[in-house]
Amino acid sequence: MENIQPEWRWEEGEVYEREEHIELRHGNADTTSYENWIPIARLAKPRDHVFKVKWLVQPVSADTGSAECESMLADARKSLNFFLVEKGESDPWGYARYHCNTGANLYSSVHWSYFPNGSEGKRLPSRVMGLTVEESVPIFGDAGKPGV
């Protein structure tokens, strides 16, 4: 007998920021910090294999031009589709929480941060760690030196 995996999906809906959720922000980790990244969406823990997503930006906004906003939304949709649906994880919520702490999350333009106790609680990461050369060489060896 074949083991059939449930179909996961996401849809727009209410996500309460005081409850456990993941926040998606858009930004470049090479040039700006978390605080400067634009909040795009909140993602709620799934119910019946459905994730609720609340968009925090609209296609046309006073803060951003429509082309930039559309690009951010497209990046976020692509990221949601990949990690929650296409990747085929048996526990996509668990994987999404794990992804919040990966290097891939840091290097992407869409950064995922997990809030286990809501927005007022501790955020688990999407944070760039700054090290001096003196601090990085003992950890990373010559790879920690500029130009190597």
MIGU-53382 format. One record per residue (C-alpha): residue in one letter; x, y, z; residue number from 1. Coordinates in nm, 2 decimals, always signed. Layout:
BEGIN
 residu      X      Y      Z num
      A      X      Y      Z NUM
...
***
This chain:
BEGIN
 residu      X      Y      Z num
      M  +0.00  +0.00  +0.00   1
      E  +0.13  +0.34  -0.10   2
      N  +0.19  +0.61  +0.17   3
      I  +0.01  +0.92  +0.03   4
      Q  +0.13  +1.25  +0.16   5
      P  -0.13  +1.52  +0.22   6
      E  -0.14  +1.82  -0.01   7
      W  -0.02  +2.14  +0.15   8
      R  -0.12  +2.48  +0.04   9
      W  -0.13  +2.84  +0.15  10
      E  -0.40  +3.10  +0.11  11
      E  -0.47  +3.46  +0.22  12
      G  -0.62  +3.49  +0.56  13
      E  -0.59  +3.64  +0.91  14
      V  -0.26  +3.58  +1.10  15
      Y  -0.25  +3.71  +1.45  16
      E  +0.08  +3.87  +1.54  17
      R  +0.04  +3.80  +1.91  18
      E  +0.03  +3.42  +1.83  19
      E  +0.31  +3.19  +1.70  20
      H  +0.39  +3.29  +1.34  21
      I  +0.66  +3.34  +1.08  22
      E  +0.73  +3.68  +0.94  23
      L  +0.87  +3.73  +0.59  24
      R  +1.07  +4.05  +0.52  25
      H  +1.23  +4.16  +0.20  26
      G  +1.58  +4.31  +0.19  27
      N  +1.95  +4.27  +0.11  28
      A  +2.15  +4.13  +0.40  29
      D  +2.47  +4.26  +0.24  30
      T  +2.37  +4.62  +0.27  31
      T  +2.10  +4.65  +0.54  32
      S  +1.99  +4.50  +0.87  33
      Y  +1.67  +4.32  +0.97  34
      E  +1.52  +4.65  +1.10  35
      N  +1.55  +4.80  +0.75  36
      W  +1.40  +4.51  +0.56  37
      I  +1.04  +4.56  +0.45  38
      P  +0.78  +4.34  +0.62  39
      I  +0.60  +4.15  +0.35  40
      A  +0.38  +3.89  +0.51  41
      R  +0.30  +3.69  +0.82  42
      L  +0.25  +3.31  +0.80  43
      A  +0.04  +3.12  +1.06  44
      K  +0.09  +2.76  +1.17  45
      P  -0.11  +2.54  +0.94  46
      R  -0.45  +2.39  +1.01  47
      D  -0.57  +2.10  +0.81  48
      H  -0.27  +2.13  +0.58  49
      V  -0.35  +2.50  +0.50  50
      F  -0.12  +2.79  +0.59  51
      K  -0.28  +3.13  +0.63  52
      V  -0.08  +3.42  +0.49  53
      K  -0.15  +3.78  +0.57  54
      W  +0.01  +4.03  +0.33  55
      L  +0.16  +4.33  +0.49  56
      V  +0.22  +4.52  +0.17  57
      Q  -0.02  +4.59  -0.11  58
      P  +0.07  +4.61  -0.49  59
      V  +0.05  +4.99  -0.48  60
      S  +0.18  +5.15  -0.16  61
      A  +0.28  +5.50  -0.05  62
      D  +0.61  +5.35  +0.08  63
      T  +0.72  +5.18  -0.24  64
      G  +0.66  +5.21  -0.61  65
      S  +0.43  +4.95  -0.76  66
      A  +0.70  +4.78  -0.96  67
      E  +0.92  +4.73  -0.65  68
      C  +0.62  +4.61  -0.45  69
      E  +0.51  +4.37  -0.72  70
      S  +0.86  +4.23  -0.73  71
      M  +0.87  +4.18  -0.35  72
      L  +0.53  +4.01  -0.36  73
      A  +0.64  +3.78  -0.64  74
      D  +0.96  +3.69  -0.45  75
      A  +0.75  +3.61  -0.14  76
      R  +0.50  +3.40  -0.33  77
      K  +0.78  +3.20  -0.49  78
      S  +0.94  +3.14  -0.15  79
      L  +0.61  +3.04  +0.01  80
      N  +0.54  +2.80  -0.28  81
      F  +0.88  +2.64  -0.26  82
      F  +0.91  +2.59  +0.11  83
      L  +0.55  +2.51  +0.19  84
      V  +0.43  +2.32  -0.11  85
      E  +0.69  +2.22  -0.38  86
      K  +0.97  +2.10  -0.15  87
      G  +0.74  +1.81  -0.04  88
      E  +0.84  +1.81  +0.33  89
      S  +0.63  +1.59  +0.55  90
      D  +0.62  +1.87  +0.81  91
      P  +0.65  +2.20  +0.62  92
      W  +0.59  +2.41  +0.93  93
      G  +0.88  +2.24  +1.10  94
      Y  +1.09  +2.29  +0.79  95
      A  +0.99  +2.66  +0.77  96
      R  +1.10  +2.71  +1.13  97
      Y  +1.43  +2.54  +1.05  98
      H  +1.47  +2.75  +0.74  99
      C  +1.46  +3.07  +0.96 100
      N  +1.81  +2.97  +1.09 101
      T  +1.98  +2.87  +0.76 102
      G  +2.24  +3.04  +0.55 103
      A  +2.00  +3.02  +0.26 104
      N  +1.76  +3.23  +0.45 105
      L  +2.02  +3.49  +0.50 106
      Y  +2.13  +3.51  +0.14 107
      S  +1.78  +3.52  +0.00 108
      S  +1.60  +3.85  -0.07 109
      V  +1.30  +3.71  +0.13 110
      H  +1.40  +3.65  +0.50 111
      W  +1.19  +3.43  +0.73 112
      S  +1.19  +3.49  +1.11 113
      Y  +1.01  +3.27  +1.35 114
      F  +0.81  +3.42  +1.64 115
      P  +0.72  +3.13  +1.88 116
      N  +0.54  +3.36  +2.12 117
      G  +0.41  +3.63  +1.88 118
      S  +0.57  +3.96  +1.78 119
      E  +0.62  +4.07  +2.14 120
      G  +0.84  +3.77  +2.21 121
      K  +1.18  +3.66  +2.10 122
      R  +1.25  +3.65  +1.72 123
      L  +1.44  +3.36  +1.59 124
      P  +1.67  +3.47  +1.35 125
      S  +1.71  +3.64  +1.01 126
      R  +2.00  +3.82  +1.17 127
      V  +2.34  +3.90  +1.02 128
      M  +2.63  +3.83  +1.24 129
      G  +2.91  +4.08  +1.22 130
      L  +3.26  +3.96  +1.29 131
      T  +3.59  +4.14  +1.27 132
      V  +3.88  +3.96  +1.08 133
      E  +4.04  +3.88  +1.41 134
      E  +3.71  +3.71  +1.53 135
      S  +3.64  +3.53  +1.21 136
      V  +3.98  +3.37  +1.14 137
      P  +3.98  +3.14  +1.45 138
      I  +3.63  +3.02  +1.35 139
      F  +3.66  +3.00  +0.97 140
      G  +4.04  +2.99  +0.91 141
      D  +4.17  +3.17  +0.60 142
      A  +3.82  +3.17  +0.46 143
      G  +3.75  +3.44  +0.72 144
      K  +4.02  +3.67  +0.57 145
      P  +3.91  +3.93  +0.31 146
      G  +4.00  +3.85  -0.04 147
      V  +4.08  +3.48  +0.03 148
***
